[in-house]
Amino acid sequence: MMVALVLYAYAQGRRSSRGIERACVEDVPHRVIAANQVPDHCTIARFRQRHEAALGALFSEVLGLCAEAGLAQVGVIAVDGTKVHANASRDATRDYDQIAKEILAEADAIDREEDEQLGDARGYELPPQLQTSQGRRGWLRDAKRRLDEKRATEARPISRSRPDRLRESKRRLEDELAAERRANAAYESYRARGVMKDGRRFGRPPDPYEPPATPTGKVNLTDPDSQLVKATRGWIQGYNAQAITNEQQIVIAAEVTIDSPDFGHLEPMIDAARTELEKAGVTDIPHVVVADAGYWHQPQMENIVNRGVQVLVPPDAGKRKGSRPGWGGGAYAFMRRVLATEAGRELYRQRQA
């Protein structure tokens, strides 16, 4: 009953546990599902937290039912993102100094995890995914991505205790600074001893850079996973939810990120879609993927094309008059020519629907 109640409520856009409790009194469909019982909102919230992984696994099973009904065709698929508000206020966001002051003000215990180090120090010996020449910013970005992935695998319910959330928020900011320091040291070691992909040694040392002494980021005390993301009407505390759908408007895959732009999420979403299709027993692979200009990421697009999937992503945003400065010739010009053909326009026209 609880599974049916939660899924139905979410399908109706009702996310609040208190709202679901109220609907079990006021709304006929919810009363039918709950057999005229009224589960307390705390019961609903604990059920979701306790069975989060199992509820998420239902997604693949639903997709399997869609496949049996002939609704999981993947000739043309579209990917897009939408900003989703977190169940948290922007006012709950603190920087490192504010968090430290609150911890002292509340006479809490010294952070037990302050000296905890993430991972094993490896010196100049780098994992394969870091052996690139993408520059310092790329190395720092990869380190942040790996830290986010580690947090996702170790995700725990957010504590109801504010002191616990303060310590967790402080630890997260320290983890991010530690990851930045390790990535910077690894990058400089690579530049000092490594070689480029073509075998040539680097001509000059990298520009000097010293990570800050204390974390410079911010974290939300109510929902530490959320971030400030740029939405249509300004910045919100929330997430960037990614979804891939097919021509029957069935959601094939969905992921949640904390990045404001959609840049960099095209290939991961295609990978997620193929994984979900395999779980659902669908052996077909997508023929065409369409996305808006925010997804233009040429290396990822080339990787997808090499797998036999055509990619239609315009290099120019719809609101821009003319082409982007410096985005001429090569792949940019080729994509503009493709999208200017009748077949290209017809395929891309399906994206918004």
C-alpha positions as a LaTeX table, in Angstrom:
\begin{tabular}{lrrr}
\hline
Residue & $x$ (\AA) & $y$ (\AA) & $z$ (\AA) \\
\hline
Met1 & 0.00 & 0.00 & 0.00 \\
Met2 & 2.81 & 2.41 & 0.90 \\
Val3 & 4.60 & 1.77 & $-2.40$ \\
Ala4 & 1.44 & 2.45 & $-4.38$ \\
Leu5 & 0.67 & 5.54 & $-2.30$ \\
Val6 & 4.14 & 7.07 & $-2.71$ \\
Leu7 & 4.37 & 6.33 & $-6.44$ \\
Tyr8 & 0.89 & 7.68 & $-7.14$ \\
Ala9 & 1.54 & 10.83 & $-5.13$ \\
Tyr10 & 4.84 & 11.47 & $-6.88$ \\
Ala11 & 3.23 & 10.86 & $-10.28$ \\
Gln12 & 0.71 & 13.57 & $-9.37$ \\
Gly13 & 3.51 & 15.98 & $-8.52$ \\
Arg14 & 2.94 & 15.75 & $-4.77$ \\
Arg15 & 6.37 & 15.37 & $-3.09$ \\
Ser16 & 5.64 & 16.60 & 0.43 \\
Ser17 & 5.08 & 13.88 & 3.03 \\
Arg18 & 2.67 & 16.21 & 4.83 \\
Gly19 & 0.89 & 16.83 & 1.54 \\
Ile20 & 0.49 & 13.08 & 1.00 \\
Glu21 & $-0.88$ & 12.68 & 4.52 \\
Arg22 & $-3.41$ & 15.44 & 3.87 \\
Ala23 & $-4.38$ & 13.91 & 0.52 \\
Cys24 & $-5.23$ & 10.65 & 2.31 \\
Val25 & $-7.99$ & 12.65 & 4.01 \\
Glu26 & $-9.12$ & 14.97 & 1.23 \\
Asp27 & $-8.46$ & 13.25 & $-2.12$ \\
Val28 & $-10.54$ & 10.26 & $-3.26$ \\
Pro29 & $-7.81$ & 8.39 & $-5.26$ \\
His30 & $-5.38$ & 8.66 & $-2.34$ \\
Arg31 & $-8.09$ & 7.45 & 0.07 \\
Val32 & $-8.78$ & 4.45 & $-2.19$ \\
Ile33 & $-5.09$ & 3.50 & $-2.34$ \\
Ala34 & $-4.71$ & 3.91 & 1.44 \\
Ala35 & $-7.96$ & 2.02 & 2.14 \\
Asn36 & $-9.23$ & 5.02 & 4.12 \\
Gln37 & $-6.20$ & 4.88 & 6.40 \\
Val38 & $-4.16$ & 8.02 & 7.07 \\
Pro39 & $-0.46$ & 7.25 & 7.49 \\
Asp40 & 1.42 & 9.93 & 9.42 \\
His41 & 3.79 & 12.13 & 7.40 \\
Cys42 & 6.73 & 10.87 & 9.49 \\
Thr43 & 5.80 & 7.30 & 8.56 \\
Ile44 & 5.74 & 8.26 & 4.87 \\
Ala45 & 9.08 & 10.05 & 5.08 \\
Arg46 & 10.77 & 7.18 & 6.95 \\
Phe47 & 9.38 & 4.68 & 4.44 \\
Arg48 & 10.88 & 6.65 & 1.55 \\
Gln49 & 14.25 & 6.97 & 3.27 \\
Arg50 & 14.40 & 3.34 & 4.33 \\
His51 & 13.47 & 1.95 & 0.90 \\
Glu52 & 14.98 & 4.61 & $-1.37$ \\
Ala53 & 17.13 & 2.16 & $-3.36$ \\
Ala54 & 14.28 & $-0.32$ & $-3.83$ \\
Leu55 & 11.88 & 2.43 & $-4.94$ \\
Gly56 & 14.48 & 3.61 & $-7.44$ \\
Ala57 & 14.78 & 0.08 & $-8.83$ \\
Leu58 & 11.08 & 0.18 & $-9.72$ \\
Phe59 & 11.97 & 2.57 & $-12.51$ \\
Ser60 & 13.57 & $-0.18$ & $-14.59$ \\
Glu61 & 10.61 & $-2.49$ & $-13.94$ \\
Val62 & 8.16 & 0.15 & $-15.17$ \\
Leu63 & 10.31 & 0.64 & $-18.26$ \\
Gly64 & 10.12 & $-3.12$ & $-18.81$ \\
Leu65 & 6.30 & $-2.95$ & $-18.76$ \\
Cys66 & 6.47 & $-0.13$ & $-21.29$ \\
Ala67 & 8.69 & $-2.28$ & $-23.50$ \\
Glu68 & 6.17 & $-5.14$ & $-23.36$ \\
Ala69 & 3.48 & $-2.67$ & $-24.44$ \\
Gly70 & 5.59 & $-1.49$ & $-27.39$ \\
Leu71 & 6.26 & 1.93 & $-25.87$ \\
Ala72 & 10.04 & 1.68 & $-25.49$ \\
Gln73 & 11.06 & 2.35 & $-29.08$ \\
Val74 & 14.34 & 4.23 & $-29.31$ \\
Gly75 & 14.66 & 5.28 & $-32.93$ \\
Val76 & 14.80 & 8.94 & $-31.91$ \\
Ile77 & 15.46 & 10.00 & $-28.33$ \\
Ala78 & 15.74 & 13.46 & $-26.79$ \\
Val79 & 17.66 & 14.64 & $-23.74$ \\
Asp80 & 17.04 & 17.77 & $-21.72$ \\
Gly81 & 17.43 & 19.14 & $-18.22$ \\
Thr82 & 15.15 & 21.04 & $-15.89$ \\
Lys83 & 15.92 & 22.87 & $-12.68$ \\
Val84 & 14.19 & 21.41 & $-9.60$ \\
His85 & 13.86 & 23.22 & $-6.27$ \\
Ala86 & 15.41 & 21.46 & $-3.29$ \\
Asn87 & 13.35 & 21.08 & $-0.13$ \\
Ala88 & 15.62 & 23.72 & 1.37 \\
Ser89 & 15.88 & 27.48 & 1.54 \\
Arg90 & 18.74 & 29.54 & 0.09 \\
Asp91 & 18.92 & 31.18 & 3.52 \\
Ala92 & 20.20 & 27.91 & 4.95 \\
Thr93 & 23.38 & 28.14 & 2.85 \\
Arg94 & 26.54 & 28.89 & 4.82 \\
Asp95 & 30.16 & 29.42 & 4.03 \\
Tyr96 & 32.97 & 27.83 & 5.98 \\
Asp97 & 33.47 & 30.64 & 8.49 \\
Gln98 & 29.76 & 30.83 & 9.27 \\
Ile99 & 29.60 & 27.11 & 9.86 \\
Ala100 & 32.65 & 27.20 & 12.12 \\
Lys101 & 31.13 & 30.03 & 14.17 \\
Glu102 & 27.84 & 28.17 & 14.55 \\
Ile103 & 29.66 & 25.08 & 15.72 \\
Leu104 & 31.50 & 27.12 & 18.36 \\
Ala105 & 28.34 & 28.99 & 19.32 \\
Glu106 & 26.46 & 25.78 & 19.94 \\
Ala107 & 29.35 & 24.44 & 22.04 \\
Asp108 & 29.43 & 21.32 & 19.91 \\
Ala109 & 32.17 & 18.74 & 19.98 \\
Ile110 & 35.23 & 19.27 & 17.86 \\
Asp111 & 34.70 & 17.85 & 14.46 \\
Arg112 & 35.64 & 14.15 & 14.73 \\
Glu113 & 36.30 & 13.87 & 11.07 \\
Glu114 & 38.43 & 17.01 & 10.62 \\
Asp115 & 41.63 & 15.10 & 10.02 \\
Glu116 & 40.05 & 12.41 & 7.88 \\
Gln117 & 41.77 & 12.02 & 4.55 \\
Leu118 & 39.93 & 10.82 & 1.47 \\
Gly119 & 41.62 & 8.12 & $-0.56$ \\
Asp120 & 45.28 & 7.07 & $-0.60$ \\
Ala121 & 48.00 & 9.54 & $-1.55$ \\
Arg122 & 49.63 & 8.37 & $-4.75$ \\
Gly123 & 52.19 & 11.08 & $-5.49$ \\
Tyr124 & 52.81 & 11.45 & $-9.20$ \\
Glu125 & 51.32 & 8.00 & $-9.94$ \\
Leu126 & 47.96 & 8.86 & $-11.45$ \\
Pro127 & 44.88 & 6.85 & $-12.35$ \\
Pro128 & 44.40 & 6.37 & $-16.10$ \\
Gln129 & 41.50 & 8.78 & $-16.35$ \\
Leu130 & 43.77 & 11.62 & $-15.18$ \\
Gln131 & 46.57 & 11.02 & $-17.66$ \\
Thr132 & 45.52 & 13.83 & $-19.98$ \\
Ser133 & 46.68 & 17.30 & $-20.91$ \\
Gln134 & 43.36 & 19.01 & $-20.27$ \\
Gly135 & 44.85 & 21.68 & $-17.99$ \\
Arg136 & 44.55 & 22.48 & $-14.31$ \\
Arg137 & 40.84 & 23.37 & $-14.49$ \\
Gly138 & 40.05 & 19.98 & $-16.01$ \\
Trp139 & 41.97 & 18.15 & $-13.29$ \\
Leu140 & 40.18 & 20.08 & $-10.55$ \\
Arg141 & 36.82 & 19.47 & $-12.25$ \\
Asp142 & 37.53 & 15.72 & $-12.48$ \\
Ala143 & 38.49 & 15.63 & $-8.80$ \\
Lys144 & 35.21 & 17.32 & $-7.87$ \\
Arg145 & 33.28 & 14.85 & $-10.04$ \\
Arg146 & 34.95 & 11.86 & $-8.41$ \\
Leu147 & 34.20 & 13.31 & $-4.96$ \\
Asp148 & 30.52 & 13.70 & $-5.93$ \\
Glu149 & 30.43 & 10.11 & $-7.18$ \\
Lys150 & 31.97 & 8.89 & $-3.91$ \\
Arg151 & 29.36 & 10.83 & $-1.95$ \\
Ala152 & 26.60 & 9.33 & $-4.04$ \\
Thr153 & 27.75 & 5.77 & $-3.32$ \\
Glu154 & 28.04 & 6.56 & 0.40 \\
Ala155 & 24.79 & 8.54 & 0.62 \\
Arg156 & 23.06 & 8.48 & 4.00 \\
Pro157 & 19.78 & 10.05 & 5.16 \\
Ile158 & 20.26 & 13.64 & 6.26 \\
Ser159 & 20.29 & 13.91 & 10.03 \\
Arg160 & 17.42 & 15.62 & 11.81 \\
Ser161 & 19.94 & 17.05 & 14.30 \\
Arg162 & 21.23 & 20.49 & 13.37 \\
Pro163 & 24.61 & 20.01 & 15.13 \\
Asp164 & 25.10 & 16.81 & 13.11 \\
Arg165 & 24.27 & 18.67 & 9.90 \\
Leu166 & 26.71 & 21.42 & 10.83 \\
Arg167 & 29.52 & 18.88 & 11.28 \\
Glu168 & 28.56 & 17.14 & 8.02 \\
Ser169 & 28.54 & 20.46 & 6.12 \\
Lys170 & 31.92 & 21.42 & 7.56 \\
Arg171 & 33.33 & 18.03 & 6.61 \\
Arg172 & 32.04 & 18.34 & 3.04 \\
Leu173 & 33.73 & 21.70 & 2.54 \\
Glu174 & 36.98 & 20.32 & 3.94 \\
Asp175 & 36.70 & 17.29 & 1.66 \\
Glu176 & 36.32 & 19.55 & $-1.36$ \\
Leu177 & 39.40 & 21.57 & $-0.39$ \\
Ala178 & 41.39 & 18.38 & 0.23 \\
Ala179 & 40.34 & 17.02 & $-3.18$ \\
Glu180 & 41.37 & 20.30 & $-4.82$ \\
Arg181 & 44.77 & 20.20 & $-3.14$ \\
Arg182 & 45.40 & 16.59 & $-4.20$ \\
Ala183 & 44.31 & 17.27 & $-7.77$ \\
Asn184 & 46.50 & 20.38 & $-7.98$ \\
Ala185 & 49.53 & 18.54 & $-6.63$ \\
Ala186 & 48.94 & 15.65 & $-9.04$ \\
Tyr187 & 48.56 & 18.05 & $-11.98$ \\
Glu188 & 51.78 & 19.91 & $-11.21$ \\
Ser189 & 53.64 & 16.62 & $-10.74$ \\
Tyr190 & 52.26 & 15.40 & $-14.07$ \\
Arg191 & 53.37 & 18.58 & $-15.81$ \\
Ala192 & 56.82 & 18.29 & $-14.26$ \\
Arg193 & 57.40 & 14.62 & $-15.12$ \\
Gly194 & 54.78 & 13.63 & $-17.67$ \\
Val195 & 54.44 & 13.80 & $-21.41$ \\
Met196 & 51.63 & 14.81 & $-23.72$ \\
Lys197 & 49.53 & 12.33 & $-25.68$ \\
Asp198 & 51.84 & 12.66 & $-28.70$ \\
Gly199 & 54.90 & 11.81 & $-26.58$ \\
Arg200 & 56.37 & 15.33 & $-26.41$ \\
Arg201 & 57.39 & 16.79 & $-23.06$ \\
Phe202 & 55.76 & 19.96 & $-21.82$ \\
Gly203 & 57.64 & 23.08 & $-22.83$ \\
Arg204 & 57.16 & 25.16 & $-19.69$ \\
Pro205 & 55.96 & 24.64 & $-16.13$ \\
Pro206 & 52.35 & 25.45 & $-15.33$ \\
Asp207 & 51.37 & 28.87 & $-14.01$ \\
Pro208 & 51.77 & 29.00 & $-10.22$ \\
Tyr209 & 48.63 & 28.25 & $-8.25$ \\
Glu210 & 48.14 & 27.82 & $-4.53$ \\
Pro211 & 44.87 & 26.33 & $-3.19$ \\
Pro212 & 43.19 & 28.45 & $-0.50$ \\
Ala213 & 44.01 & 27.86 & 3.14 \\
Thr214 & 40.35 & 27.33 & 4.05 \\
Pro215 & 37.42 & 26.14 & 1.92 \\
Thr216 & 35.87 & 28.89 & $-0.19$ \\
Gly217 & 32.66 & 27.12 & $-1.20$ \\
Lys218 & 29.26 & 27.08 & 0.45 \\
Val219 & 26.95 & 24.28 & 1.56 \\
Asn220 & 23.28 & 24.20 & 2.47 \\
Leu221 & 22.66 & 23.03 & 6.02 \\
Thr222 & 19.19 & 21.67 & 5.27 \\
Asp223 & 20.10 & 19.76 & 2.10 \\
Pro224 & 23.90 & 19.51 & 1.76 \\
Asp225 & 23.60 & 17.74 & $-1.62$ \\
Ser226 & 21.82 & 20.68 & $-3.26$ \\
Gln227 & 23.53 & 23.69 & $-4.80$ \\
Leu228 & 22.65 & 27.09 & $-6.19$ \\
Val229 & 21.76 & 26.46 & $-9.84$ \\
Lys230 & 20.82 & 28.96 & $-12.54$ \\
Ala231 & 17.17 & 28.63 & $-13.53$ \\
Thr232 & 15.07 & 30.57 & $-16.03$ \\
Arg233 & 14.11 & 33.19 & $-13.45$ \\
Gly234 & 17.34 & 33.40 & $-11.52$ \\
Trp235 & 19.27 & 31.29 & $-9.04$ \\
Ile236 & 17.51 & 28.64 & $-6.96$ \\
Gln237 & 18.60 & 26.17 & $-4.30$ \\
Gly238 & 18.13 & 22.87 & $-6.06$ \\
Tyr239 & 19.26 & 20.47 & $-8.74$ \\
Asn240 & 19.50 & 20.03 & $-12.49$ \\
Ala241 & 17.39 & 16.97 & $-13.31$ \\
Gln242 & 18.29 & 15.27 & $-16.60$ \\
Ala243 & 15.90 & 13.06 & $-18.56$ \\
Ile244 & 15.94 & 11.11 & $-21.82$ \\
Thr245 & 12.63 & 10.37 & $-23.53$ \\
Asn246 & 11.58 & 8.60 & $-26.71$ \\
Glu247 & 8.98 & 9.44 & $-29.35$ \\
Gln248 & 6.23 & 7.93 & $-27.18$ \\
Gln249 & 7.27 & 10.39 & $-24.41$ \\
Ile250 & 8.39 & 7.56 & $-22.14$ \\
Val251 & 11.23 & 8.54 & $-19.81$ \\
Ile252 & 14.02 & 6.07 & $-20.54$ \\
Ala253 & 16.58 & 7.37 & $-18.07$ \\
Ala254 & 16.77 & 10.12 & $-15.47$ \\
Glu255 & 19.63 & 11.46 & $-13.41$ \\
Val256 & 20.06 & 14.34 & $-10.95$ \\
Thr257 & 23.08 & 16.67 & $-11.00$ \\
Ile258 & 24.07 & 19.89 & $-9.26$ \\
Asp259 & 25.56 & 21.57 & $-12.34$ \\
Ser260 & 23.76 & 24.63 & $-13.67$ \\
Pro261 & 24.64 & 24.02 & $-17.34$ \\
Asp262 & 23.75 & 20.90 & $-19.28$ \\
Phe263 & 27.27 & 20.87 & $-20.73$ \\
Gly264 & 29.06 & 17.58 & $-20.15$ \\
His265 & 25.95 & 15.48 & $-19.49$ \\
Leu266 & 25.19 & 14.23 & $-23.01$ \\
Glu267 & 27.34 & 11.08 & $-23.00$ \\
Pro268 & 26.57 & 10.14 & $-19.37$ \\
Met269 & 22.84 & 10.34 & $-20.14$ \\
Ile270 & 23.24 & 8.16 & $-23.24$ \\
Asp271 & 25.14 & 5.63 & $-21.11$ \\
Ala272 & 22.36 & 5.73 & $-18.50$ \\
Ala273 & 19.73 & 5.18 & $-21.19$ \\
Arg274 & 21.53 & 2.13 & $-22.59$ \\
Thr275 & 21.90 & 0.70 & $-19.08$ \\
Glu276 & 18.19 & 1.12 & $-18.33$ \\
Leu277 & 17.19 & $-0.34$ & $-21.70$ \\
Glu278 & 19.35 & $-3.40$ & $-21.07$ \\
Lys279 & 17.73 & $-3.87$ & $-17.65$ \\
Ala280 & 14.31 & $-3.65$ & $-19.29$ \\
Gly281 & 15.27 & $-6.29$ & $-21.88$ \\
Val282 & 15.34 & $-3.86$ & $-24.83$ \\
Thr283 & 18.10 & $-4.81$ & $-27.26$ \\
Asp284 & 17.58 & $-1.94$ & $-29.72$ \\
Ile285 & 20.02 & 0.94 & $-29.60$ \\
Pro286 & 19.09 & 4.58 & $-30.28$ \\
His287 & 19.53 & 5.75 & $-33.85$ \\
Val288 & 19.34 & 9.51 & $-33.29$ \\
Val289 & 19.70 & 11.66 & $-30.17$ \\
Val290 & 18.60 & 15.29 & $-30.22$ \\
Ala291 & 19.49 & 17.95 & $-27.64$ \\
Asp292 & 19.67 & 21.72 & $-27.41$ \\
Ala293 & 22.78 & 23.86 & $-27.81$ \\
Gly294 & 23.66 & 23.61 & $-24.12$ \\
Tyr295 & 24.76 & 20.00 & $-24.66$ \\
Trp296 & 27.39 & 20.82 & $-27.30$ \\
His297 & 30.45 & 18.88 & $-26.15$ \\
Gln298 & 32.41 & 17.82 & $-29.20$ \\
Pro299 & 34.49 & 14.96 & $-27.70$ \\
Gln300 & 31.36 & 13.42 & $-26.15$ \\
Met301 & 29.43 & 13.84 & $-29.40$ \\
Glu302 & 32.21 & 12.11 & $-31.32$ \\
Asn303 & 32.23 & 9.22 & $-28.83$ \\
Ile304 & 28.48 & 8.77 & $-29.27$ \\
Val305 & 28.73 & 8.87 & $-33.07$ \\
Asn306 & 31.47 & 6.24 & $-32.91$ \\
Arg307 & 28.91 & 3.94 & $-31.24$ \\
Gly308 & 26.62 & 4.24 & $-34.25$ \\
Val309 & 24.25 & 6.89 & $-32.87$ \\
Gln310 & 23.64 & 10.07 & $-34.86$ \\
Val311 & 23.80 & 13.25 & $-32.77$ \\
Leu312 & 21.88 & 16.43 & $-33.57$ \\
Val313 & 22.95 & 19.31 & $-31.33$ \\
Pro314 & 22.95 & 22.85 & $-32.75$ \\
Pro315 & 26.11 & 24.83 & $-32.01$ \\
Asp316 & 24.06 & 28.03 & $-31.63$ \\
Ala317 & 21.41 & 28.75 & $-29.02$ \\
Gly318 & 17.96 & 29.63 & $-30.29$ \\
Lys319 & 18.01 & 33.10 & $-28.70$ \\
Arg320 & 21.28 & 34.04 & $-30.38$ \\
Lys321 & 21.23 & 36.02 & $-33.60$ \\
Gly322 & 23.86 & 34.48 & $-35.84$ \\
Ser323 & 26.58 & 32.01 & $-34.88$ \\
Arg324 & 28.78 & 32.05 & $-31.82$ \\
Pro325 & 32.03 & 33.98 & $-32.27$ \\
Gly326 & 34.85 & 31.58 & $-33.07$ \\
Trp327 & 32.46 & 28.69 & $-33.72$ \\
Gly328 & 32.91 & 28.47 & $-37.47$ \\
Gly329 & 34.05 & 25.73 & $-39.83$ \\
Gly330 & 34.72 & 22.11 & $-38.91$ \\
Ala331 & 32.11 & 20.30 & $-36.85$ \\
Tyr332 & 30.17 & 23.52 & $-36.24$ \\
Ala333 & 29.62 & 24.21 & $-39.92$ \\
Phe334 & 28.85 & 20.54 & $-40.60$ \\
Met335 & 26.15 & 20.44 & $-37.90$ \\
Arg336 & 24.59 & 23.67 & $-39.18$ \\
Arg337 & 24.38 & 22.16 & $-42.68$ \\
Val338 & 22.81 & 18.97 & $-41.34$ \\
Leu339 & 20.19 & 20.87 & $-39.33$ \\
Ala340 & 19.43 & 23.05 & $-42.35$ \\
Thr341 & 18.34 & 20.03 & $-44.42$ \\
Glu342 & 14.71 & 18.98 & $-44.51$ \\
Ala343 & 15.48 & 15.67 & $-42.78$ \\
Gly344 & 17.57 & 17.39 & $-40.11$ \\
Arg345 & 14.88 & 19.96 & $-39.39$ \\
Glu346 & 12.21 & 17.26 & $-39.17$ \\
Leu347 & 14.26 & 15.21 & $-36.68$ \\
Tyr348 & 15.23 & 18.16 & $-34.53$ \\
Arg349 & 11.67 & 19.44 & $-34.51$ \\
Gln350 & 10.75 & 16.41 & $-32.38$ \\
Arg351 & 13.04 & 17.50 & $-29.54$ \\
Gln352 & 10.70 & 19.91 & $-27.78$ \\
Ala353 & 7.71 & 17.56 & $-27.92$ \\
\hline
\end{tabular}
